Amino acid sequence: MLVVETDIVAGDWPAGPDWPTLARDAVAAALAQTPHAELAEAPMAVEVAVRLTDDAEVHGLNRQYRDKDKPTNILSFPMLAPDMLVSVANSDDGEVLLGDLVMAAGTVIAEAAAKGWPIAAYVQHLIVHGTLHLLAYDHETGEAQANHMEALERAACAALRLPDPYEG
């Protein structure tokens, strides 16, 4: 059973979108494109925490954990080693935390505007992207890995009826 906990803790996140539903749908769409799709229907609770916050908090986390002294749109903090993902699906333990996603309002809103995307749609794309990182996909270690991750993102975004995030 997929559990996506969504908290708005700071920042200028617009009222109106159903952030918890959008987050859950994005995590489920990302999972569905991977060999780990069964996690969404696993007997145990498979949890992803989504924190919607401000640029200052994300800037601090980015500096602390990635040695990058600037805010970014989304940070992913996986809680499972890649080799543990396979055994998790066959487990009936009560709960598994895949990881945390932390998003920066100012950066996300500015990037969405620059791309001409509605904020809610752009947030869903970023949650898809972040979820793939929680599942050990990486776009920074080589062109083949980047192309594979982008293909998964495109497919998940298409399933969510979002634009192609890499077009244009």
MDAnalysis code that builds the backbone (N, CA, C; Angstrom):
import MDAnalysis as mda
import numpy as np

u = mda.Universe.empty(504, n_residues=168, atom_resindex=np.repeat(np.arange(168), 3), trajectory=True)
u.add_TopologyAttr("name", ["N", "CA", "C"] * 168)
u.add_TopologyAttr("resid", np.arange(1, 169))
u.add_TopologyAttr("resname", ["MET", "LEU", "VAL", "VAL", "GLU", "THR", "ASP", "ILE", "VAL", "ALA", "GLY", "ASP", "TRP", "PRO", "ALA", "GLY", "PRO", "ASP", "TRP", "PRO", "THR", "LEU", "ALA", "ARG", "ASP", "ALA", "VAL", "ALA", "ALA", "ALA", "LEU", "ALA", "GLN", "THR", "PRO", "HIS", "ALA", "GLU", "LEU", "ALA", "GLU", "ALA", "PRO", "MET", "ALA", "VAL", "GLU", "VAL", "ALA", "VAL", "ARG", "LEU", "THR", "ASP", "ASP", "ALA", "GLU", "VAL", "HIS", "GLY", "LEU", "ASN", "ARG", "GLN", "TYR", "ARG", "ASP", "LYS", "ASP", "LYS", "PRO", "THR", "ASN", "ILE", "LEU", "SER", "PHE", "PRO", "MET", "LEU", "ALA", "PRO", "ASP", "MET", "LEU", "VAL", "SER", "VAL", "ALA", "ASN", "SER", "ASP", "ASP", "GLY", "GLU", "VAL", "LEU", "LEU", "GLY", "ASP", "LEU", "VAL", "MET", "ALA", "ALA", "GLY", "THR", "VAL", "ILE", "ALA", "GLU", "ALA", "ALA", "ALA", "LYS", "GLY", "TRP", "PRO", "ILE", "ALA", "ALA", "TYR", "VAL", "GLN", "HIS", "LEU", "ILE", "VAL", "HIS", "GLY", "THR", "LEU", "HIS", "LEU", "LEU", "ALA", "TYR", "ASP", "HIS", "GLU", "THR", "GLY", "GLU", "ALA", "GLN", "ALA", "ASN", "HIS", "MET", "GLU", "ALA", "LEU", "GLU", "ARG", "ALA", "ALA", "CYS", "ALA", "ALA", "LEU", "ARG", "LEU", "PRO", "ASP", "PRO", "TYR", "GLU", "GLY"])
u.atoms.positions = np.array([
    [0.849, -1.171, 0.000],
    [0.000, 0.000, 0.000],
    [0.896, 1.235, 0.000],
    [0.690, 2.097, -0.964],
    [1.478, 3.312, -1.085],
    [0.922, 4.402, -0.170],
    [1.807, 4.981, 0.633],
    [1.443, 6.075, 1.536],
    [2.355, 7.250, 1.202],
    [1.761, 8.379, 0.835],
    [2.534, 9.574, 0.550],
    [2.079, 10.649, 1.525],
    [2.969, 10.990, 2.437],
    [2.698, 12.039, 3.428],
    [3.174, 13.366, 2.864],
    [2.291, 14.339, 2.784],
    [2.632, 15.639, 2.217],
    [2.396, 16.717, 3.258],
    [3.436, 17.517, 3.492],
    [3.327, 18.613, 4.458],
    [3.785, 19.904, 3.805],
    [2.974, 20.943, 3.940],
    [3.377, 22.281, 3.533],
    [3.831, 22.975, 4.809],
    [5.125, 23.253, 4.874],
    [5.665, 23.801, 6.113],
    [6.124, 25.239, 5.996],
    [6.407, 25.693, 4.781],
    [6.864, 27.072, 4.598],
    [6.820, 27.385, 3.115],
    [6.994, 28.653, 2.811],
    [7.052, 29.058, 1.415],
    [5.728, 29.577, 0.917],
    [5.732, 29.950, -0.335],
    [4.567, 30.561, -0.960],
    [3.811, 29.568, -1.830],
    [3.567, 28.386, -1.306],
    [2.833, 27.381, -2.071],
    [1.400, 27.857, -2.252],
    [0.923, 27.901, -3.494],
    [-0.423, 28.425, -3.723],
    [-1.500, 27.530, -3.129],
    [-2.542, 28.168, -2.648],
    [-3.717, 27.433, -2.182],
    [-4.479, 26.958, -3.420],
    [-5.251, 25.953, -3.251],
    [-6.068, 25.480, -4.369],
    [-5.732, 24.070, -4.785],
    [-4.493, 23.815, -5.240],
    [-4.190, 22.434, -5.621],
    [-4.306, 21.495, -4.419],
    [-4.765, 20.295, -4.695],
    [-4.811, 19.258, -3.667],
    [-3.430, 18.608, -3.649],
    [-2.510, 19.240, -2.922],
    [-1.118, 18.795, -2.929],
    [-0.956, 17.334, -2.542],
    [-1.640, 16.834, -1.507],
    [-1.458, 15.407, -1.166],
    [-1.859, 14.456, -2.298],
    [-2.963, 14.744, -2.977],
    [-3.391, 13.879, -4.079],
    [-2.433, 13.986, -5.257],
    [-2.011, 15.202, -5.586],
    [-1.054, 15.386, -6.675],
    [0.252, 14.649, -6.382],
    [0.711, 14.727, -5.141],
    [1.955, 14.043, -4.761],
    [1.796, 12.529, -4.858],
    [0.705, 12.013, -4.324],
    [0.489, 10.564, -4.367],
    [0.415, 10.062, -5.803],
    [-0.316, 10.775, -6.647],
    [-0.437, 10.363, -8.047],
    [0.923, 10.378, -8.744],
    [1.746, 11.378, -8.458],
    [3.065, 11.474, -9.088],
    [3.982, 10.344, -8.631],
    [3.986, 10.032, -7.331],
    [4.806, 8.924, -6.832],
    [4.340, 7.613, -7.467],
    [3.037, 7.396, -7.512],
    [2.497, 6.164, -8.106],
    [2.857, 6.068, -9.588],
    [2.784, 7.180, -10.322],
    [3.125, 7.172, -11.751],
    [4.592, 6.841, -11.958],
    [5.454, 7.380, -11.116],
    [6.882, 7.069, -11.227],
    [7.133, 5.591, -10.936],
    [6.562, 5.092, -9.850],
    [6.733, 3.672, -9.513],
    [6.270, 2.768, -10.648],
    [5.139, 3.125, -11.268],
    [4.544, 2.289, -12.313],
    [5.460, 2.101, -13.516],
    [6.411, 2.995, -13.711],
    [7.306, 2.915, -14.863],
    [8.558, 2.086, -14.580],
    [8.686, 1.596, -13.378],
    [9.911, 0.909, -12.975],
    [9.640, -0.556, -12.649],
    [10.702, -1.340, -12.500],
    [10.524, -2.720, -12.049],
    [9.993, -2.813, -10.618],
    [9.889, -1.676, -9.937],
    [9.404, -1.651, -8.562],
    [7.927, -1.281, -8.473],
    [7.202, -1.407, -9.566],
    [5.793, -1.014, -9.608],
    [4.967, -1.719, -8.538],
    [5.342, -2.952, -8.212],
    [4.572, -3.727, -7.228],
    [4.585, -3.096, -5.842],
    [5.514, -2.186, -5.580],
    [5.563, -1.528, -4.272],
    [4.288, -0.728, -3.990],
    [3.656, -0.211, -5.030],
    [2.435, 0.576, -4.843],
    [1.295, -0.276, -4.290],
    [1.354, -1.585, -4.526],
    [0.297, -2.494, -4.063],
    [0.812, -3.499, -3.042],
    [1.978, -3.245, -2.495],
    [2.584, -4.172, -1.539],
    [1.713, -4.290, -0.282],
    [1.810, -5.425, 0.429],
    [1.001, -5.602, 1.633],
    [1.409, -4.668, 2.780],
    [2.668, -4.236, 2.772],
    [3.102, -3.328, 3.828],
    [2.949, -1.890, 3.348],
    [3.015, -0.953, 4.257],
    [2.957, 0.466, 3.900],
    [4.305, 0.873, 3.316],
    [4.283, 1.401, 2.107],
    [5.476, 1.913, 1.433],
    [5.314, 3.424, 1.416],
    [6.181, 4.110, 2.162],
    [5.964, 5.533, 2.406],
    [7.006, 6.419, 1.738],
    [6.500, 7.528, 1.195],
    [7.326, 8.619, 0.697],
    [6.816, 9.878, 1.390],
    [7.726, 10.647, 1.948],
    [7.359, 11.911, 2.587],
    [7.715, 13.051, 1.641],
    [6.756, 13.943, 1.406],
    [6.961, 15.100, 0.542],
    [6.810, 16.343, 1.408],
    [7.865, 17.137, 1.441],
    [7.880, 18.361, 2.254],
    [7.934, 19.561, 1.311],
    [6.898, 20.379, 1.356],
    [6.836, 21.597, 0.556],
    [7.256, 22.748, 1.459],
    [8.404, 23.332, 1.152],
    [8.983, 24.334, 2.034],
    [9.491, 25.510, 1.220],
    [10.382, 26.278, 1.796],
    [10.885, 27.474, 1.121],
    [12.321, 27.277, 0.638],
    [12.795, 28.254, -0.123],
    [14.148, 28.177, -0.675],
    [15.215, 28.154, 0.414],
    [14.984, 28.872, 1.500],
    [15.996, 28.942, 2.563],
    [16.263, 27.557, 3.158],
    [15.213, 26.806, 3.433],
    [15.412, 25.467, 4.001],
    [16.108, 24.544, 3.002],
    [15.669, 24.578, 1.758],
    [16.288, 23.720, 0.745],
    [17.737, 24.138, 0.502],
    [18.007, 25.429, 0.525],
    [19.378, 25.927, 0.381],
    [20.264, 25.320, 1.478],
    [19.798, 25.370, 2.710],
    [20.561, 24.802, 3.825],
    [20.789, 23.306, 3.671],
    [19.763, 22.577, 3.264],
    [19.902, 21.128, 3.064],
    [20.843, 20.819, 1.900],
    [20.732, 21.599, 0.834],
    [21.590, 21.393, -0.331],
    [23.058, 21.641, 0.032],
    [23.293, 22.662, 0.835],
    [24.659, 22.962, 1.286],
    [25.165, 21.845, 2.199],
    [24.334, 21.419, 3.132],
    [24.743, 20.419, 4.120],
    [24.986, 19.045, 3.503],
    [24.104, 18.604, 2.611],
    [24.175, 17.232, 2.119],
    [24.804, 17.076, 0.739],
    [24.866, 18.174, -0.039],
    [25.398, 18.058, -1.400],
    [26.540, 19.035, -1.659],
    [26.927, 19.812, -0.658],
    [27.992, 20.807, -0.812],
    [27.710, 21.791, -1.943],
    [26.434, 22.119, -2.135],
    [26.031, 23.108, -3.142],
    [25.358, 24.255, -2.408],
    [25.964, 25.419, -2.502],
    [25.534, 26.571, -1.708],
    [24.484, 27.404, -2.447],
    [23.342, 26.751, -2.722],
    [22.238, 27.425, -3.399],
    [20.981, 26.576, -3.228],
    [19.826, 27.198, -3.390],
    [18.608, 26.383, -3.369],
    [18.499, 25.598, -4.676],
    [17.695, 24.589, -4.674],
    [17.393, 23.813, -5.871],
    [15.907, 23.495, -5.834],
    [15.358, 22.962, -6.902],
    [13.913, 22.736, -6.936],
    [13.471, 21.598, -6.019],
    [14.184, 20.479, -6.054],
    [13.796, 19.321, -5.239],
    [15.041, 18.572, -4.790],
    [15.003, 18.092, -3.573],
    [16.048, 17.216, -3.048],
    [15.417, 15.875, -2.715],
    [16.144, 14.822, -2.988],
    [15.686, 13.463, -2.694],
    [16.619, 12.842, -1.674],
    [16.025, 12.255, -0.644],
    [16.792, 11.586, 0.402],
    [16.325, 10.135, 0.504],
    [16.954, 9.242, -0.280],
    [16.559, 7.828, -0.221],
    [16.907, 7.222, 1.132],
    [16.057, 6.326, 1.573],
    [16.270, 5.653, 2.853],
    [16.692, 4.201, 2.683],
    [16.650, 3.703, 1.438],
    [17.036, 2.310, 1.176],
    [18.193, 2.266, 0.203],
    [19.123, 1.381, 0.447],
    [20.185, 1.131, -0.521],
    [19.559, 0.462, -1.742],
    [20.089, 0.716, -2.940],
    [19.495, 0.146, -4.154],
    [19.308, -1.369, -4.106],
    [20.245, -2.090, -3.507],
    [20.123, -3.548, -3.460],
    [19.009, -4.019, -2.518],
    [18.537, -3.141, -1.653],
    [17.452, -3.517, -0.733],
    [16.075, -3.375, -1.374],
    [15.972, -2.634, -2.474],
    [14.676, -2.419, -3.107],
    [14.020, -3.717, -3.551],
    [14.814, -4.660, -4.039],
    [14.269, -5.932, -4.512],
    [13.691, -6.727, -3.357],
    [14.401, -6.807, -2.249],
    [13.916, -7.604, -1.124],
    [12.726, -6.957, -0.424],
    [12.600, -5.653, -0.511],
    [11.481, -4.951, 0.126],
    [10.152, -5.398, -0.457],
    [10.092, -5.580, -1.766],
    [8.839, -5.952, -2.414],
    [8.339, -7.307, -1.950],
    [9.226, -8.162, -1.511],
    [8.838, -9.497, -1.064],
    [8.642, -9.572, 0.449],
    [8.704, -8.450, 1.104],
    [8.595, -8.406, 2.555],
    [7.144, -8.196, 2.969],
    [6.830, -8.645, 4.147],
    [5.510, -8.304, 4.689],
    [5.668, -7.530, 5.992],
    [6.852, -6.915, 6.151],
    [7.060, -6.041, 7.304],
    [6.041, -4.917, 7.244],
    [5.717, -4.342, 8.357],
    [4.648, -3.367, 8.446],
    [4.824, -2.107, 7.653],
    [6.064, -1.611, 7.510],
    [6.241, -0.315, 6.883],
    [7.651, -0.183, 6.319],
    [7.746, 0.449, 5.167],
    [9.028, 0.720, 4.541],
    [9.030, 2.181, 4.111],
    [10.039, 2.918, 4.531],
    [10.179, 4.306, 4.123],
    [11.144, 4.355, 2.937],
    [10.613, 4.698, 1.743],
    [11.477, 4.832, 0.574],
    [12.362, 6.057, 0.697],
    [11.804, 7.141, 1.230],
    [12.615, 8.331, 1.410],
    [11.799, 9.597, 1.471],
    [12.526, 10.713, 1.491],
    [11.922, 12.039, 1.614],
    [12.228, 12.863, 0.376],
    [11.256, 13.669, -0.020],
    [11.420, 14.652, -1.079],
    [11.156, 16.016, -0.470],
    [12.030, 16.967, -0.731],
    [11.903, 18.314, -0.164],
    [11.943, 19.307, -1.322],
    [10.911, 20.154, -1.413],
    [10.778, 21.077, -2.531],
    [10.790, 22.527, -2.065],
    [11.428, 23.395, -2.876],
    [11.594, 24.812, -2.558],
    [10.605, 25.649, -3.364],
    [9.694, 26.328, -2.675],
    [8.618, 27.070, -3.331],
    [9.131, 28.098, -4.330],
    [10.011, 28.981, -3.909],
    [10.460, 30.052, -4.793],
    [11.092, 29.536, -6.067],
    [11.961, 28.560, -5.936],
    [12.640, 27.990, -7.101],
    [11.651, 27.280, -8.009],
    [10.762, 26.482, -7.427],
    [9.787, 25.728, -8.216],
    [8.844, 26.684, -8.952],
    [8.353, 27.694, -8.268],
    [7.421, 28.640, -8.888],
    [8.101, 29.391, -10.032],
    [9.341, 29.829, -9.832],
    [10.071, 30.546, -10.881],
    [10.340, 29.635, -12.084],
    [10.750, 28.393, -11.839],
    [11.019, 27.469, -12.936],
    [9.748, 27.125, -13.708],
    [8.649, 26.930, -12.997],
    [7.374, 26.646, -13.665],
    [6.985, 27.809, -14.579],
    [7.127, 29.027, -14.082],
    [6.802, 30.208, -14.892],
    [7.704, 30.290, -16.123],
    [8.995, 30.034, -15.947],
    [9.934, 30.097, -17.066],
    [9.605, 29.050, -18.133],
    [9.102, 27.887, -17.709],
    [8.743, 26.825, -18.648],
    [7.331, 27.008, -19.210],
    [6.554, 27.896, -18.584],
    [5.172, 28.081, -19.007],
    [4.262, 26.955, -18.547],
    [4.644, 26.307, -17.459],
    [3.859, 25.202, -16.895],
    [3.019, 25.707, -15.729],
    [1.827, 25.148, -15.523],
    [1.119, 25.403, -14.258],
    [1.961, 24.848, -13.101],
    [1.920, 25.518, -11.982],
    [2.750, 25.105, -10.839],
    [2.441, 23.667, -10.427],
    [1.174, 23.305, -10.343],
    [0.815, 21.947, -9.907],
    [1.397, 20.895, -10.847],
    [1.367, 21.141, -12.148],
    [1.911, 20.190, -13.117],
    [3.429, 20.074, -12.966],
    [4.085, 21.207, -12.773],
    [5.539, 21.185, -12.617],
    [5.936, 20.462, -11.331],
    [5.172, 20.681, -10.273],
    [5.426, 19.971, -9.010],
    [5.294, 18.470, -9.226],
    [4.270, 18.043, -9.949],
    [4.124, 16.610, -10.198],
    [5.323, 16.063, -10.968],
    [5.779, 16.795, -11.984],
    [6.959, 16.326, -12.713],
    [8.146, 16.183, -11.771],
    [8.367, 17.183, -10.923],
    [9.510, 17.114, -10.003],
    [9.369, 15.966, -9.009],
    [8.162, 15.677, -8.572],
    [7.958, 14.543, -7.660],
    [8.244, 13.230, -8.383],
    [7.856, 13.131, -9.649],
    [8.226, 11.954, -10.452],
    [9.745, 11.836, -10.479],
    [10.417, 12.928, -10.807],
    [11.877, 12.957, -10.879],
    [12.504, 12.538, -9.539],
    [12.020, 13.137, -8.466],
    [12.552, 12.824, -7.142],
    [12.304, 11.382, -6.736],
    [11.131, 10.865, -7.065],
    [10.816, 9.470, -6.736],
    [11.763, 8.524, -7.462],
    [12.074, 8.828, -8.696],
    [13.036, 7.983, -9.424],
    [14.395, 8.001, -8.733],
    [14.784, 9.147, -8.191],
    [16.031, 9.179, -7.409],
    [15.917, 8.298, -6.163],
    [14.749, 8.300, -5.518],
    [14.568, 7.432, -4.343],
    [14.729, 5.960, -4.716],
    [14.444, 5.647, -5.971],
    [14.544, 4.273, -6.466],
    [15.902, 3.994, -7.111],
    [16.866, 4.869, -6.864],
    [18.266, 4.703, -7.276],
    [18.532, 5.020, -8.744],
    [17.621, 5.709, -9.406],
    [17.913, 6.169, -10.765],
    [18.746, 7.435, -10.659],
    [19.650, 7.607, -11.621],
    [20.582, 8.724, -11.558],
    [20.806, 9.279, -12.955],
    [20.859, 10.584, -13.080],
    [21.092, 11.214, -14.371],
    [22.446, 11.913, -14.415],
    [23.240, 11.771, -13.372],
    [24.513, 12.489, -13.311],
    [25.735, 11.591, -13.489],
    [25.539, 10.289, -13.625],
    [26.702, 9.390, -13.697],
    [26.999, 8.904, -15.100],
    [26.213, 9.316, -16.068],
    [26.502, 8.902, -17.440],
    [25.315, 9.137, -18.345],
    [25.608, 9.224, -19.624],
    [24.559, 9.523, -20.604],
    [23.503, 8.421, -20.685],
    [23.928, 7.171, -20.625],
    [22.968, 6.066, -20.706],
    [22.002, 6.097, -19.529],
    [22.520, 6.332, -18.321],
    [21.665, 6.404, -17.137],
    [20.729, 7.607, -17.237],
    [21.236, 8.741, -17.711],
    [20.407, 9.944, -17.858],
    [19.290, 9.701, -18.869],
    [19.612, 9.082, -20.000],
    [18.598, 8.803, -21.018],
    [17.528, 7.854, -20.490],
    [17.955, 6.847, -19.730],
    [16.992, 5.898, -19.166],
    [16.066, 6.594, -18.166],
    [16.637, 7.402, -17.284],
    [15.821, 8.109, -16.298],
    [14.863, 9.080, -16.991],
    [15.331, 9.784, -17.998],
    [14.463, 10.714, -18.731],
    [13.321, 9.976, -19.409],
    [13.587, 8.795, -19.956],
    [12.528, 8.008, -20.597],
    [11.462, 7.608, -19.576],
    [11.895, 7.218, -18.383],
    [10.941, 6.878, -17.326],
    [10.123, 8.107, -16.922],
    [10.795, 9.245, -16.797],
    [10.088, 10.494, -16.457],
    [9.055, 10.850, -17.513],
    [9.466, 10.759, -18.767],
    [8.536, 11.086, -19.857],
    [7.295, 10.189, -19.797],
    [7.512, 8.898, -19.588],
    [6.390, 7.951, -19.536],
    [5.481, 8.246, -18.343],
    [6.076, 8.525, -17.188],
    [5.263, 8.839, -16.003],
    [4.497, 10.143, -16.214],
    [5.148, 11.146, -16.788],
    [4.468, 12.415, -17.046],
    [3.333, 12.230, -18.054],
    [3.558, 11.420, -19.077],
    [2.494, 11.143, -20.041],
    [1.312, 10.467, -19.353],
    [1.588, 9.537, -18.450],
    [0.508, 8.869, -17.713],
    [-0.291, 9.857, -16.856],
    [0.381, 10.912, -16.404],
    [-0.280, 11.950, -15.607],
    [-0.881, 13.055, -16.486],
    [-0.764, 12.892, -17.792],
    [-1.228, 13.881, -18.772],
    [-0.511, 15.223, -18.617],
    [0.784, 15.139, -18.334],
    [1.634, 16.324, -18.227],
    [2.417, 16.468, -19.533],
    [2.901, 17.673, -19.807],
    [3.761, 17.840, -20.993],
    [5.066, 17.051, -20.839],
    [5.729, 16.845, -21.965],
    [7.045, 16.221, -21.954],
    [8.004, 17.163, -21.249],
    [8.603, 16.748, -20.128],
    [9.467, 17.659, -19.380],
    [10.774, 17.993, -20.085],
    [11.116, 17.253, -21.145],
    [12.389, 17.487, -21.822],
    [12.201, 18.019, -23.236],
    [10.995, 18.371, -23.572],
    [10.731, 18.941, -24.900],
    [11.049, 20.427, -24.887],
    [11.709, 20.863, -25.919],
    [11.967, 22.299, -26.067],
    [13.085, 22.830, -25.332],
])
